[in-house]
Amino acid sequence: MPYHLPELVGGPAHVNHAWPTARDAPQHPLGSMKRISVRILVFALSLTACSSNPVAPSQHYEYLVLVNGERFVVRATDPATNRALEARRLSKKSGIIAGVIAKGDGSFNAPWQWHLVPESIAVPDVTIELCDGTPSMVEANVDAWMANTPRFCPWGAVVSSRREYVPASGTSGAR
């Protein structure tokens, strides 16, 4: 029996000569589940690749913080705090950085005669207004700040830059 393709040899004009589409093919009941599973897998892998944290949890960092044209340095020892500070640095947004005030520059906050205790550094969403201020306000009366509110938490703080430091052996990073 000869094989005839009349539609290809000038057959009826209403015949659609386009390639068959995916919707023309018979659907397997699990076919759509396979596509969904592949999409979920690709999405999950892309999230993993995109969320690679630029701050390694074992590294120690100091951050330059700007407040109303003044600068001070904080040292963070907690991996979660480092990630929060790094996120703030990358976003370039201002917000609150808080910590407990201690006398001396801590070997990282010169020229100020005070520093924030590294283990106390936090990046909260809100704080009381009493601890808001500028580095020069703390410098002018460190003792009063430590007596009234031992914390310094400037509300308009911008994390400007980050530098790595190597803690002295046998310490948690605070010098």
C-alpha positions as CSV (number, residue, x, y, z in Angstrom):
1,M,0.0,0.0,0.0
2,P,1.5,3.3,-1.1
3,Y,1.9,6.0,1.5
4,H,0.2,9.3,0.5
5,L,0.6,12.7,2.0
6,P,-2.0,14.7,0.1
7,E,-1.8,17.7,2.5
8,L,1.9,18.1,1.6
9,V,1.3,18.0,-2.1
10,G,-1.2,20.7,-2.5
11,G,-3.9,19.2,-0.2
12,P,-6.6,21.1,1.6
13,A,-5.7,24.7,2.5
14,H,-7.1,24.3,6.0
15,V,-4.5,21.8,7.1
16,N,-2.1,23.2,9.6
17,H,1.5,22.4,8.6
18,A,3.1,23.7,11.8
19,W,5.1,21.5,14.1
20,P,3.2,19.8,16.9
21,T,3.4,21.6,20.2
22,A,3.8,20.2,23.7
23,R,0.1,20.6,24.3
24,D,-0.6,18.4,21.3
25,A,1.3,15.5,22.8
26,P,-0.4,13.1,25.1
27,Q,0.2,14.1,28.8
28,H,1.6,11.6,31.3
29,P,0.0,12.1,34.7
30,L,3.4,12.4,36.4
31,G,4.9,14.6,33.6
32,S,3.8,17.8,35.2
33,M,5.1,16.6,38.6
34,K,8.5,16.0,37.1
35,R,8.6,19.6,35.7
36,I,7.5,21.0,39.1
37,S,10.2,18.9,40.9
38,V,12.9,20.1,38.5
39,R,11.8,23.7,38.9
40,I,11.8,23.4,42.7
41,L,15.3,21.8,42.5
42,V,16.6,24.6,40.2
43,F,15.1,27.2,42.5
44,A,16.6,25.7,45.6
45,L,20.0,25.5,44.0
46,S,19.9,29.1,42.8
47,L,19.0,30.2,46.4
48,T,22.0,28.3,47.7
49,A,24.3,29.9,45.1
50,C,22.9,33.4,45.7
51,S,22.9,33.3,49.4
52,S,26.5,32.4,49.9
53,N,27.5,34.5,52.9
54,P,30.4,36.9,52.3
55,V,31.2,36.7,56.0
56,A,32.9,33.5,57.0
57,P,31.8,32.5,60.5
58,S,35.3,31.9,61.8
59,Q,36.6,35.3,60.7
60,H,36.8,38.4,62.8
61,Y,36.0,41.9,61.5
62,E,36.1,45.5,62.4
63,Y,33.6,47.9,60.9
64,L,33.9,51.6,60.3
65,V,30.7,53.3,61.3
66,L,29.6,56.8,60.3
67,V,27.2,58.9,62.4
68,N,26.4,62.5,61.5
69,G,29.8,63.0,59.9
70,E,31.8,61.3,62.7
71,R,33.4,57.9,62.6
72,F,34.0,55.1,65.1
73,V,35.0,51.5,64.8
74,V,33.2,48.4,66.2
75,R,34.6,45.0,66.4
76,A,32.2,42.1,66.2
77,T,33.0,38.6,67.4
78,D,29.7,36.8,66.9
79,P,29.1,35.3,63.4
80,A,25.4,36.4,63.3
81,T,26.4,40.0,64.3
82,N,29.0,40.0,61.5
83,R,26.4,38.9,59.0
84,A,24.0,41.6,60.1
85,L,26.8,44.3,60.0
86,E,27.9,43.0,56.5
87,A,24.3,43.1,55.3
88,R,24.0,46.7,56.6
89,R,27.3,47.6,54.9
90,L,26.2,46.2,51.5
91,S,22.7,47.8,51.7
92,K,24.3,51.2,52.5
93,K,21.3,51.9,54.7
94,S,21.4,53.7,58.0
95,G,20.1,52.1,61.2
96,I,21.0,51.3,64.7
97,I,24.2,49.7,66.0
98,A,24.4,49.1,69.7
99,G,26.9,48.0,72.2
100,V,28.1,48.4,75.8
101,I,30.6,51.3,76.3
102,A,34.0,50.6,77.9
103,K,36.9,53.0,78.6
104,G,39.9,53.0,76.4
105,D,40.0,52.6,72.6
106,G,40.1,48.8,72.8
107,S,43.1,49.0,70.4
108,F,40.7,49.5,67.5
109,N,38.6,52.7,68.1
110,A,41.3,55.4,68.1
111,P,41.3,58.4,68.5
112,W,38.3,57.9,70.9
113,Q,39.0,57.1,74.5
114,W,36.1,54.6,74.6
115,H,35.0,51.6,72.6
116,L,32.1,49.2,72.4
117,V,32.7,45.8,73.9
118,P,32.9,43.4,70.9
119,E,30.8,40.7,72.5
120,S,28.0,43.2,73.1
121,I,27.6,44.5,69.5
122,A,24.1,44.2,68.1
123,V,22.1,45.5,65.1
124,P,18.7,46.0,66.6
125,D,15.6,47.5,64.9
126,V,14.7,49.7,67.8
127,T,16.3,51.0,71.0
128,I,15.6,53.6,73.6
129,E,16.4,57.2,72.7
130,L,18.6,57.6,75.8
131,C,21.5,55.7,74.1
132,D,21.3,57.6,70.8
133,G,24.0,60.1,70.1
134,T,27.3,60.7,68.3
135,P,30.8,59.5,69.1
136,S,31.9,63.0,70.2
137,M,29.0,63.1,72.7
138,V,30.3,59.9,74.3
139,E,33.8,61.2,74.2
140,A,32.8,64.4,76.0
141,N,31.6,62.5,79.0
142,V,32.3,58.7,79.0
143,D,31.7,58.4,82.7
144,A,28.2,59.9,82.5
145,W,27.3,57.6,79.5
146,M,28.5,54.6,81.4
147,A,26.6,55.6,84.6
148,N,23.3,56.6,82.9
149,T,23.1,54.1,80.1
150,P,26.1,51.9,79.6
151,R,25.1,51.4,76.0
152,F,25.7,53.6,72.9
153,C,23.2,53.0,70.1
154,P,23.4,55.7,67.4
155,W,20.2,55.6,65.3
156,G,21.6,57.0,62.1
157,A,24.6,54.7,61.9
158,V,25.9,53.7,58.4
159,V,28.4,50.8,58.1
160,S,31.0,52.3,55.7
161,S,33.6,49.6,55.4
162,R,35.0,46.3,56.9
163,R,38.4,45.1,57.7
164,E,39.6,41.7,58.9
165,Y,41.7,41.4,62.1
166,V,43.4,38.5,63.7
167,P,42.6,38.2,67.4
168,A,45.5,37.6,69.8
169,S,45.8,33.9,70.7
170,G,43.8,33.0,73.8
171,T,41.4,35.8,73.4
172,S,37.9,36.1,72.1
173,G,38.9,39.0,69.9
174,A,38.6,41.9,72.4
175,R,41.9,43.5,73.2
